[in-house]
Every structure is written in C-alpha cells, then in structure tokens.
Amino acid sequence: MRDRRGQPAPLAFHLGAALGAYHAALAAAPAVGRPEFPWHDDIAPPIGGPPDLIALAAEIAARLVRLEAGLSRWRAAPPAPPRRERPVLWQAGAVRLLDYRRGDQASLRPVLVVPSLINRATILDLHPSVSFLGQLAEAGLAPVLLDWGSPSRAEAAFDLDRYVSARLLPAAAFLQGVTGQAPALLGYCMGGSLAAAYAAAMPGTPRLVTIGAPWSFASDRGMAGALRQAVRAQGTANVERMLDALATVFGTVPGQVFQQLFALLDPLQVARKFPGFADIDPQDAGGTVIVALEDWLADPVPMAGPAAIDLLIRWQVEDRLASGRWACLGRTVRAADIACPTLVVSGARDAIAGVETAEALRRAIPRAQSLLTPFGHVGMIVSRGAHSGVVRPVVDFLAAVD
C-alpha cells in the first residue's frame, strides 16, 4: 500500500483554501441581491433575493463531507499497475534514454521526447491503458524518452544551460550516432522550452514539436502573473538567496516547493476535484488511471538549485527566455533562429503554460504551425481526447516529409 498520508501536498493549504472559500461564500450570501455585487462574467446573477443561509450552510457541509470521502478513497486505493520497464540506451548521471520504439522501428528517424524537469517523466507513460509514448509508437513513430530522473550529485550544480549542454546534447548525439539520423524533438512543458532552445542552436534539427511549453512570461494577468508580481515585490535577489539556501541545506530544491507554487496557481483544485472521487471505484479500469494520475501529482521531483533559479527567476520573473536575454549552448536563445518546421501545441484550459505564454513561441518561429486544443496542461497528455486531439496531429506532423 502506498503511503499517501499528508497528500495531496500541501494538504493544510488545500483544506484551508476550501474552508476559506466556503466561509467567504456564506458571509457574502446576504448581499447577492444587491446591484453592486461582483458577479463573475461567466455566472448569471440569480433571480430573487439572497439564498437561504441554512440551506447554503448544509450544502457546504455536504461538499466538505464528500471532499473527505474522496480523499479517503484515494488514500486507501491500491497502487496502479506497474509500468513495463524499458531498455536503457544511454545514461549520464541520473539522466537516461529509455527506448519506447517497437522492434520494427529501429530504422526510423528517432523522436527524442523531452519532458519537464519539475515533474516525473512517467506522466508520458502513466498507465498501461494511457501512455502517450505508447500511442506515438503504435501510430508509427520511434519515440525515445529522455528521463531526467532526480538530480544526482553530478547534476546538483546544473543550471538549465548545463542540462542542455551536458545531457540533452550528448543524448541527441548518441541517438544520431546509433541510428544515422538526427532525431526530431518533442518537448512537453518546460521540456518543450529546452527543446526549442536546443533547436535554435542546432540547425540540423529536422522537426520540433512543443506541447504546453511556456515561452513568454511578460503577462501579469491571472494567478501566475500575480505570483510574478509578488516575487518582484519581495525582491528577486531575496528569492534567489532563498532558493540557493534550500539547495545548500537539502542538496537540491525540494519538490514540495513546486507543489506549493502549483497550489497557489489553483488554490481550489482539491476542493473541486476530490469530491468526485467518492463515487469512483479505484480498482476498475478508469479508477486505476485516476489513482495513477494523482500518485504522479503527489510525487514531485527535486530540482538542482541553479536550474530552479533559472526557471523561477530568469525565466518566470525576468522573462529572459522570450526577450532574448538567456544564453544556452554558447549563444543567446532566439526563437527566430529555429529553422526547422515546428508545431506548437497549446491548451485552452492550460493554467501552467497558457495560450498566451505558449503562442509567443509560435509567433517567433518562422516555420511554425499552431495547434490549439481544448485541454488543460496534463489533459493534453492523458485525457480521453488526447489521442485524436494531440497524438494524431503530432504524428502526422512528425511523419511528414519536407
């Protein structure tokens, strides 16, 4: 049985956010009939006077009971079926190349799949019935996964440039050496941003796909923008010292730091999601997928201190990536230098790398196409509609001959 006590972390924050929101709703209820009440644009004001406060309190209590029941059901669920072990083609430090190709695909051009450094690469092979990498192989591509792993001592001092130069670059060179073909690149989340930086410096890259890849962080809108404003107000130097201190004490920046940041981006995610778990059978086919996804979310990866500073300060707050002030592979990264055909996939419901953030990359690349999907950040990889809405167009793009 997997130990899920204290999950989803930070549990106290999630429960406090739910209680705070419900308390605010109850306190504001008497004023809903006033013309000046601040209704959200997506909500039609009710007809009539204020709601019955007793009935509203009873509904809140019922939702909290279901929230607790859903959390308890997930915590008691058996772990999802194990993933099939994949051959390791190459390894340096904690980083491995895992072979997802089928036996008859060895002669095809490899597709080097680059995941995020923040979460585990297993999201791309989540469950025997929901595997993005498996779907790519079934559709005729030859995927090879660059699994970053958890930083070892060899990577503890890596910044993002070093991850590209000392891990991504030699991994791609290895694949080209054993197959005789330069690999196409497919990057997910910040892995897409790193893949784009690689392609900008490597003109021999044949094709590039990014999925939910953040590029521009100039906007101050939404929760992500509010967090950037808060960091600026705190002082980037102070936040950088804090990250450096965490890395000094723990060896790396703990994954719990990023869990807290994700929680701040969507404070009510647990209150919305887990009440529905009360009705799920965690041992049927659909239930085991949901358990696997929640276990993935609850299992963060630590990050090398300099890499975390690059991501949270240089990219997020200072916007050096999109503004052409970040260097990688010995040169300033400019998306306009990406010469290969590129497909930029974004999600209309993506709260991590929203359309505005991701589309900035497409606009800057001369030969880029755009694919806007109706999914969220993780939904582009694991949702029921991901095969037709993401996998199929990606396969068609990467299989095209120039």
N, C-alpha and C positions, 0 to 999 in steps of 0.2 A: 504494500500500500504506500503510495506516495504521500509524504508529509506536506500537507498544504495549509498547515496552521499559520495564521497571520497573513494569509493570501486572500484576495489579490492585494499586494502591497502598493502603497502604504494603506493598510486597511483602516487605521484610525482616521486618516484623511478622507477616504471614500465614505465611510459611515458618517463622519462629521459633516461632509458636504451634503449628503442626503438629508440628514436631520435639519441642517440649516436651511436648505431649500424648502422643505415641507413646513418648517416653522414660519418662514417668511411668507409662504403662500397663505397659511392660516391667519397670520397677522394682517395681511393686506386684503383679505377677502371682504371685509365690510366696505371697502372703498371701490369695489369693482364697478359699481353703477355710476360712478362719477365721470363726467366727460373728460377730465384730465388724466384718468387712469392710463398708465403707459402700456397699452396692449402691444404685443409683438405684431409686426406686419403680417405674419403668417397665421394669426389667430383672430377669428371673428369675435367681437365682444358679445357676450350672452345677452339675450333679450330678457328684460325683467330686472329685478333687484339683486342684491347680494345673495350668495348661496347660503344654505342652511349650515351654520358653523358646526353643529353636532354631526351632521351627515358628512361634512368635509373632514372633520377630525377622524371619523370612523373609517373613511376611505384611506386616509393617510396611514392609520394603524394597520389596515388590511394590507396595504402595499409594503409596509415595513415587515409584517409577518411573512409575506411571500418572498421578500428580499432575503430574510434569514433562512427560509426554507430552501431557496435556490442555492445560496452559499453552502449550506449544509449538504445538499445533494451533490454538489460538485466536489466538495472536500472528501466525501465518502466514496466517490466513484473509483473504480479500478483504473489503473493507467491504460492509456491507449495501446493498441498492438504495436510491438516494436517495428522500427523501420528495417528494411533489408540493408545489410552492410554493403558498401560499395568499394570497389578496388581503389587503393590509393596509388595514384600515378606519380606523384611528386610531393615532397614535403620540405619545408624550411621553417624552423621554429615550430610554432603552433599551427601554421597555415598549411593546408593540404589541398591537393587537387583530387577530387573524387569523381570517378568515371560513371556517368549515367547513360553512356551510349549502349545501344544494343550490339550484339555480336556482328551484325551485318553493316554497322555504321562506321567501322574503323577507317574506311577510305573517304568518308565525307569530311567536308570542312568542319572543324570543331566549333562549337559555340561556347565560349568561356562565360559562365554565368557568375556575376559578381554581386554578392548580397551586401547588406548593411553590416557595419561594424558594431552597431548598438545592440541588435538582437541576434539570436542564433540563426544560422543558415538553415536550420531544419524547417523553417516556415515554407521553404521551397520544396520540401518533401515531407509534408506534415503527417500524412496518414496513408495507409495502403490504398485507400479509395480516393484520396485527394492529394495528388502530387503534381505540382507544376512542372517539375523536371521530368517526371514520368510522362506527362502529357506531351511535352516537347519531343521526347524520344519516340513516343507512339505515333506522333504526327510526321516523323521522318527526319527530324534534326538530330545532331550529335552533341548533346549537352555534356559539359564537364564543369563541375561546381568548384569554385574557389572558396573553400570553407576557412574563414579566418580563425575559427576556434576562439579560445580565451587567451589573452596575451601571456606568453611565457616570458622568462627573463630576457630572451632575445628580442622581444618586441616591447618591453616595458618602457623604453625611452623613445619609441617611434612617434613621429608626428605623421600627418596624413600623407605628406610627400614621401616619407620613408616607406610607408606601407605600399605606395605605388611603385617606388623605385626598387625596393628590396624584396617585394613579394609578388605584386601583380605583374610587373615587367618580366621577371625571370620565369614566372609561371606561364605567361603567354609565349615566351621564347621557347620554353620546354615543349609546349604543345606544337608550336610550329616546327620544332626540330623533329619530333617523332611522327608527325603527320605530313610534313612537307607543305603545309598550308597555314597561312596566318589565320588565327581564329577570329571569327566575328565576336563582338562583345554584347552581352545582355546584362544590364545592371539594374538592380532593384533597390529602391530607397536611396540612401547615400552611396550605396554601391554603384548606382547609376551615375551619380555625380563624379565619383572617382573614375569610372569607366570613360566618361566624357572627357575628363582631364587627360587620361591616357591617350584617347583618340586624338585630342588636339595636338599632342606632342609626337604621335606616331602616325605619319601619313600613310603607312601601309595597312592600316586597319581597314578591312573590307566593308564591314557594315556595323552599325551601332544601334542598339535598342535601349532606351531607358524607360523604366516603369516606376512611377511615383518618385522621381528623382528631384529633390529640391535643388534649385539653382540660384534664384534671386530671393534675397531676404530684405528687400527695401521697404516692403509694406509694413505699416504699423497697425493694420486692421486685425480684428479677431484676437483670440487668446494668445496666439503665437506672437503677434505684434505687441500685445500688452506685456508679455514676458520680456521681449527685447527692450521695450521702454524701461521696464523695471531694472534690468541689468545695467542699462546706461545710467539710470538714476543712482544705482548702487556704486557705479564706477567699475569699468571693465578691468582696471588693474586690480581692484579688490577681489573681484570674482575669479580672475586668473590666479591670484595668490591662493584663494581657497581651493581651487582645483589642483594646483600644484601641491598644496599641503595634504590633500586627500591622497594624491598619488604617492607622496613621500611616506605617509603613515601606512597605507594599505598595499603599496606596491603598484596599484592601478587605481583609477577612479571607480568606485563600486557601482555595479549595475543599478543599485537602489536609487542612485542619484537620478538616473534617467527615468526610472519608474515614477519618481516624484514629478519630474518635468512633464511626462505624458499625462499624469493625473491632473496637473494644473491646466493642460490644454483642454481637457474634457472632464471637469470635476464630477459630473453626474453619470459618467459612463457605467459605473457599477450599479447605481440605483435604477438605471434604465434596463440594463441587460440581465441581471441575475434573477429578478422575479420570474422571468420566463423559464429559468432552469428548474423551477419547482415542478413543471409539467413534463420534463424531459426524462426519458429512460436512458441513463448514462451507459447502458450496456447494449443498446441497439445500434444499428449502423450509423444513424445520424447522430446519436448521442455520443458515441466514441469520438467522432470528428470534433464535436464541440468541446469535449474534455481535452482532446489533444491541443486544440487552439488555446484554451485557457491555460493549460500547462505551459505552453510555449510563452504566452504573455507573462506568466509568473516566474519565468526562468531567465532573468536578464543576464547579459554578458558585461563584465567589467571592461574598461577601456584604458588604454595607455594614456598617461597624463597629457603629454604634448598633443596627442591626437584629439583628446577631449577639448583641449584649449582651442585647437584649430576649428573643430566643429562648432562649439558653443560661443566662442568669441570671434575668431577670424571670419567664419562664415556667417553665423546667425546674427551677431550683433553688428559687426563691422562690414558685412556684405562684401567681403573681398573677392568672393568667387565670381559673382556676376559682374562686378565693377572692374575686373581685370587687374586686381592687386594681390592675387595669390599665385605663388610660384610652385610648379611641380615638374619634375624631370628636367630641371635646369632651365626652365623658361616660364615666363608669365602665362598663365592659363587664359586663353581667349577662345570662347566657343566658336567664333568666326573662323578659327583655324581648323575646325573639324571638316575635313574634305570628303569624307565618306558618306554615302546615303545613311540617313538617320531617321529613326521612328521614335517620337517622344509620346509615351502613353501617360495620361493623367486621369485622375478620378474626380468626378464632380462632387463626391462626398468625402474626399480625402482631407482629413484635418491635420495631417502631418506635412504633406507636401501638396498644398492646394493647387488648383489650376493656375492661378496667377504666378505661383512660385515655380512650377514645373514648365509652364509655357514660355517663360523667359528664355529657357534653353532652346526651345524650338525656334523662336524668333531670331535668335542669334546665329543659328547654323544655316549656312547657305543651302544645303541639300536636305533639309529636314522636313518630315511629314509629322502631322499631329493626329493622335487618336484620343478622343475624349470619351471616357467610359462613364457609366452611371454608378460606379462602385466607390467604396472607401479605400483607404490605403492598403489594408490587408485583404479586403474583398477582391481586389484586382488579382490576387494570387490564389485565394482559397474558396471564393464564393461559387455557388452553383452556376452562375452565368459567366464565370471567368473563362471557361473553355471556348465558348462561342464569341465572347466579347473581347477577350485578350489573347488567349493562346492561338486561336486560329489566325487572326490578323498578324500576330508576331511571326508565326511560322511562315505565312505567305510572304511577308516582307523579307525574312532572312533567307528564304529559299529562292528568291528572285535572282535572276542572272542579269547583270548590268550589260 
